[in-house]
């Protein structure tokens, strides 16, 4: 985990309810590529899936950086489940980008002004 922090300058957070870990996230407040916030990963504990935890966590991340307008995320185009999941969290398609290995990723954005 420390390697991601060094490489991307991000932050790992553990999200708890009543001292129980319900989710873990990695996000970058200001990516080197575009100086915007990015969601790197969100993992919700199996017992808490489908209960609105992911939406609450993303909402909290969104409203931490009031001077920014969007939160970005990238997903391999073939990862349909992740695209559907992020769609439920109000992310929308922004574009397609290839990495250095020519793999295609769908770039998604979520307005930081979206009401909770």
N, C-alpha and C positions, 0 to 999 in steps of 0.2 A: 504494500500500500504506500509505503514511503516513496517508492520510485515514481508513482503517479503524481505525488505532491511535488517532488523535485522537477519532474519533466514538465508538468502543466501548471504548477503554481496553484493547485486547487486545494480543496478542503474536504476531508471525510467527516461526515456527521452521523451520529447515532441518534435516532429519534425514539423517544420513550413515552409510554403512557403508564402512569402508576409504577414507575421503576421497571417496566418491562420493555425490552427492545422490540419495537414494532417495525422499524425500517432503518436502512443504512443508505446514505447518498454520498456521491462524489460530485462536486460541482466546482466550476471555475468562475470567479466573479468577473475576471477580465482576461479573456483569452488573448494570447499573443497574435493570433491570426486576424481578429477583427475588433479587439478591445471590448467585447461584449460578454455577458454572462452565458455560460453553457452548463447544461445538465449532462454529466458524464454517465452516471448510473443511478438507478434507484432500485433497491431490493426491499420488498415488503415481506415480513415474516408470514409464512403460510397461514397461520391462524388468524391473521388480520387482513388477508386479501379479500377484496370485494366489500369492504366496510368503509371506503372513503379515505383510508389512510394515505394512499399515494396522492390523491388530489389535495389533501390538507398539507402534506409535505411540500408539494410543488407550489401551492399557493404561498406558503411561508417563504420559500426560496425566492419567489417572484417579488414579494413585497419587501424584501430586504434591501434591494437596490432601486430606490425610487427614481434616481436620475436616468436609469436605463429604460428603454421602451419595450424590449423583447428579451426572452430567454430562448437560447438556441439548443438544439439537440441534433445528433446525427445517428442514423440507423442504417445498417446494411439493407439494401433494397429487398433482399430476399427474406428479411426478418418480419414477416407479415404480422406475427403476434405482437411484436413491439410497436409496429406502426399503428395497429388497432388500439393498443394500450395507451400510447401517447395521444392518439386522437381523442380518446375518452377524457384525457386530461387537458383538452382544449389546445393541443398543438396542431398547427396547420403546415402543409407542405410549403416550403420556401424555394427549394431547388434541388438539383442533383450535383454531386461533386465526386470526383475520383481521387483516391489516395495515391501514394507513390507506387503501389503495386497494381494500379489500374482497377481496383475494386470500387464499385459504385455505392455511394451512400446517399440516402435521401436526407436533406437538411430540413429540419422542422423548426418552426418558431411558435412561441406562445406570447401573446401580448401581456405585458406586465401591468396593463391597466384594466385587464379583465376582472370583473367583479367576482368575488368569492362565491 
